[in-house]
């Protein structure tokens, strides 16, 4: 081991969280304690995401050992990118080292890992040795023993959640004065504008723009290049005569959301907001309008990550849809609002409920791999609890004519080791913002009740 490189010792939870983390440390070396290998062996059985990741790590390690067997494990194995995995990194690669002798640690696995990393530091006094773990308590223990310890941050979509793209921007008061040469025209009942872009107008396709004051206006970016931008005047869904399945927008962001949800040219929509901002209600209303009235899609499919807030209540009886029903309280609550005809009494409401239920399917996330959805309106609820890999698995299920809507609140992440910056929802918002067929809206104002709004802010 040369003195110019750092040595990163990886904890088991890092490898189970991201199997490609082995190859994410560029020219620096990686060290794996024997206890980590033993824990990987315990985790490899099962059909969960953690078990699949454990098996993938074992395959990567086996591939590295077979490729570097002529040099011997003691000299370290070159961490070249594995076959079929594009990690988009530089040409410099480090080496992988395994623990060669038994450490002095006893009892808990964490203590044995700490002991092996301390031994590694003592054997390499001229080099920086860093323990990488997602376990906060283990990082605290390492600091007490004088070890450098870090969280695994390579999977962060962005450094600070406050930097996340919001999907809407307020225009300056002198916006029209700065663009004196604006081309405007009407086409199929819509108003379009084409104008020259300024350097400070860092817009994305389908970003919503608004101007306050006397000249209050709401626009959406349709096309954009280095010189020009084409904008379209948004439909006003705040009035009852422009409501979507009986739902009118109660604030500016909800109007933005309904516009992108109803646009057939937008294939992927992400709605992010705290409790009570109307994410599920808006997505369902737009879906029903396009499935039942416009017949743009065949049916609505709704799914979510089945992560409990409290203690698990055990196995659930019935079919896939019956098992998912307790998780879909948001769906049934919002359907009561959407399927409430003014006439017909209880018989009319029951008939409407039956009709809507026939066009809405509830599916489990566990059985999505390998499926293809054709001309479907797919709603992914509680998407903040998905990992980037799970998000990719779901989005790649989309076939021709399918629209995917992801809903979530990053303040309510229930999945271990996921944070605001590493959630699959944050990852999708950041990666899709440049694509011309996607849109994102951050809903800010709660519309559920004054009680819910106060609780969201005060608790």
N, C-alpha and C positions, 0 to 999 in steps of 0.2 A: 504494500500500500504506500503510495507516494504522499508526501506531506502537503501538497498543494490542494488536495481534495478533501472535502468533508465526508464523514461517514454518517449515514442515516440508519438508525436501528428502527425497524418497523414493528409495531404492535399488531396483534392478530386482527383487531377491529378495523385497522386501516386496510388490510388486504381483503377482508370480507366486505368492506364498504366499496372499494374500488380495486378489482383484481389487477388492473393495469398500473396501479401505483408503483409496482416494481420498476417500471420503466419511465417514471415521471421525474427523476432527479438528475437528468441531464448528465454532466460529466462526473458527478459525485458517486461515491460507492454506497452500496446498500448492504446492511447486515441483518440477518434473520436468526434470532435465538431459537434454540431447540424447543423450548416451551411453546413457541408460536407454531411450529410444525405439528406438535402434538395437539394443540387446540384446533388447528385446521383439520386434522384427521377426525376429531370429534364432531366438527360442524358439517362434514361433507355429506351426511346422509339426510335425505328429505327432499321435498319439492319446493321449499321456500326460496326466496331470492338469496338469502344468506347462504343456504346450502349450495345453490348453483354457483355463487361466487367462490365458495370454498373449493369446489371441484375445479373451477377455472384456474384458480391460483395453482393448484397441484399440477394441472396440465402445463401451465407456463413454466413452473419449476422443472418439470420433467423434460420439457423441450430444451431448456437452457443447459441442463445437465448432459443430455445426449449430444447437444451441439458442442459443448466444451469439454467432453470427456477425455480428449487426447492431452489436455494440459493438466488435468487434475483439479478437484474441487478446492484443494488447499490454496491454490494460486488465485482463486476467484474466477467467476464465470462472467464473460462479457455480456452486458445487458442490451443486446441488440433487440430492435422491435420484433415482437413475435409475428409469425406468419399470419397474414390476413388482418392485421391490426395497424391502422395508420394513426400514429400519435402526433404527427406534425411537430417534430422537434428537430434540433440541430444534429449534426453528424457526430459530435462528441458523446461517448457513452461511458458509463462507469462500470464497476464490476460488482458482482454479488458474492457475498461471503456468508458462510454458515458458522454457527458456534461449533468449535472444534473440541471443546472439553466441557465437562460438567461444571456448572457454576456452584457457588456456595449457598445459593438461595434455597429456602425451605418453605413448605406450606403453600400459600396461595401462588397461583401462576404469575400474578403481577410482581410479587417479590422475587420470583426466579428470573423474570425478564429484567427487572431492575439490577439484579446481581450480575447477570451476564453482560449488561451494558456497562456497568461499573468496571468489570474485568476488561472489557474492550477498551474503555477509556484509559485504564492503567497500562495496557499493552501498547497503546498508541498515544503517548503523552504529547507528541508534536502535532497532533491532528485534532480538529474539532469533531467531537462525537455528539450527535443529537438524537434523542429519542422522539419518534413521531408516533403519536397516539391520539385517538379521539376520546379517550377516557380522561375526564378532567381530574379525577382523584389520583390517577397514576401520574399525571403531569405534576400535581402538587407534591406527591411523594418524591418524584425525580428531582424537583427543585430543592426539597429538603436535603437530599443527598448530594447536592451540588452538581447535578446533571442538567444539561440544557435539554428542554423538552418543548415540543411544538405540536400544535394541531395540524392535521393534514388539510391543507388549503388548496391543493391543486384542482379540486373539483368545484371551486367557487365560480359561479357565473360572473360575478363582479366583486370588487373589493368592499364596497359599502352599499347596503341595500338602498340608501337614500339616493344613489346614482341610477336606480332602475328607471327605465323608460316608462313614462306615465301615459303616453298615447294622446295627450292633448297639450296645447300651448296657447297662452294668451298673447294676442298680437298687440303691438304698440299702437298708441292713439293715432300716430301719424302714418299708419300703415299705407293708406291709400295715397297720401302725399308722396311717400317714398317710391310708389309704383305708378307714376303718371300714365305710362303707356300700357294699359291693360286691355286685352282683347276679351270681350264677353259675348256669349251667344246662348241661345235657348235650343234645346234638343230634347224631344220626347218629354216635354213638360219640366225639364230640369235646366238650371242656369249654371253655365260653366265660365270660368275665368282662366286666362293664360297670361302669365306675367314673368318678368325677368327676376331671377333669384339673386339675392344679395349674399355676401359671404357669411353674415351672421345668422342666416336662415337655414339652420341645420335641421331640415325636415326629413321625414320618412314617408313612404307611401302609406296611405290610409290614416295618417295622423290627422287628428281633428284640431282645427284652429278656431279661435273665437275672439271677438272684439266687443268690449263692454261699452256702455254709455249710450248716447242717443243713436249712434249708428250700429246698434247691436246686431251682430251677424255671426253665423256659425258655418264653417266651411270644412271640407275634408280634402286632403291632398290625394289626387287621383294618379297623376304621373309626375315624375320628377327626374331631372337630369342635372348636369353641372351648370347649365345656363338658365333653364326655364322650369316652371312648375305649373301644372294644370290643377285647378281647384274646382270643386263642385259645391253648390249651395246645399246644405243639409235639409232634409225633410223635418218639419216641426211636428214631432210626435207628442208634444205636450197638450195639444188640443184633442178633445174627445172625437172629433170627426177624422183625426189622423191616428187614432189609437191602434195598437197592435193587439188583436184578440181581446179587446176590451181594456187593455192596459195602456195608460197614458204616462209619458215621462214626467216625473215630479221635479227633476232638476236637470242641469245642463249635461252632466256626465251620463245620466240615464238616456237622454236623447241621443248622445253620441253612440251609446251602446246599441240602442234599437236600430240606428242607421246602419251600423256595420253588420249587425245580426241579420238584417233583412236584405243585405246586398248579396246577390248570388255570385258575384265575382270575388268575394272574400271567402276563402275556403277554411281559414283557421282564425278563430277569435279567442282571445284570453281576456277574462274579466276578473279583476283583482279588487278586493274591497273588504272592509270589516263587516261584522255581523249586521244584518238589517239594511244593507245598501241596495238590495233588490237583484242580486246576481242571478239567482235561480229563477225568480219570477220572470225577469226579462228574457232569459234564455228559453224558458218553456213557452212563454207567450209567442215569441218569434218562431219557435219550432212548430207550434200548433198552427199558426197562421200559414206557414209555408207547407205543412204536411196536409192539413185539412182543407184550406181554402185554395191556395195556389197550386197544390199537388206537385210541388217542386221536389220533394223528397218522399220516399215511400213510408217511412215511419221514424219515430224518435227512439233512439237507444240511449239509455242512461246507465252510467256506471260510476263507481267511486272506490277508493281504497278503503278496505274494511279494517280501519284502525280504531280501537275503542278509546273513549275518553277516560273511562274508569275501569273497574274490574270486568273481565270478560264473563259473559253469562253462560258460556259453554256452547255445545253443539246446537245447531238449529235444525228443526225437522223440515221435510218437504223438498220440493224441486229447487232448482237453481234460483228461479224467480222468487219463490216463497222464502228461501233462505236470505235473499237480499232485501226483502221487504222491510225488516226492522231498520236497515241501514238507510232506507230511502224515505225517512220521515219528511225531509225537505220537499221531496216530490209530491207526496200526498197532501201536505199542508198547502202547497202552492196550487195544486189541482183544485182544491176546494174553492180557492179564489177565482180561478180561471173557468171552472165548470159550474157556474152558479147562475143558470138562466133565470131571468126575472119572471117568466111565465112558465106554467106547467106544474108548479108545486113540487112535492117530493118525487112524484113519478117522472116529471121532466128532468129533475136533477139526476135521478138514478140513470135515466136513459142517456143523458149526456156523459155521465161518468163512465158508463159501460162503453160508449162509443170512443171516448178518448183513451180509455185503458186498452182498447184493441189496437190502438196505433202507437202506444208507448210500451217499449220492452225494457225490462230491467235485466242487466247482464253483469256477471261477476268479472272482476278484473283478472281473476286467476285463470280464466279460460279464454283469454283474448289472443294468446300467441297462435299464429298460423291462420287467423281468420281474416277475411276481407269483407268490408262493408261497402255495398254498392248503393248509391243514391240514398244514403241514410243521413239523419241529423243526429250526430253523436254528442252527448253532453257528458263531460267528465267532471263530476262534482268532487269537492275537497281535494283538488289537484295539488295543493301544497304538501300533501303527505306522500307524494310520489317522488321517487328518485329520478334523476335525469335518464337513467337506463329504462325505467318503467315508462316514463313519458315517451321516449322514443318508440318503445314497443307498441304503445297505444296509437300514436299518431301515424305510424307506418301501416296501420290496419286500413287506412282510408283508401277506398277504391274510387272509380270515376263517379263524379256527381255527389260525393259525400262532403259534408261540412262538419268540422269538429269545433266544439266550444268548451274551453277549459275554465272552470270556476274555482276560486280559492281565496283564502285569507291567510297570509303568511304569519299572522299573529297567533294562529291556532294550529301550529304544527305539532302533531302527536307522534311522529315517527322518530325513534331514537337515532341520534347522530345527524339528523337533518336540521339545517338552520335556514334563516331567511335567505342567505346568499347561496346555499347549496341545494335548495329545493328544486325539484323538477319543474315547478311552475315558473320560478324565477329564471331558470335555465331556458325554458321555452320562450318567455317574453324577450329575453336578451338576444337569443339566436334568430328569432323570426322577425325582429323589428325591421330588417332591411328587405324582407320579401314583399313583393307587391301584391300578393294575394292573402296577406295576413293583417290583422288589426288587433290592437290592445287598448283597453280602456281601464283606468284606475277610478273606481267609484269611491267618492269621498264622503258624501252625505248619507247618513242613515235615515231611512224612511219607514222603519218598522213601527216604532212608537217612541214617545219621549222617554219612557222608562228604559228601553233598550239603548237609546242614544246616550243617556246619562251613564248607564252601566258600562258601555263600551269605552267611554272617556275616563270615568272615575275609578273603575276597578282594575 
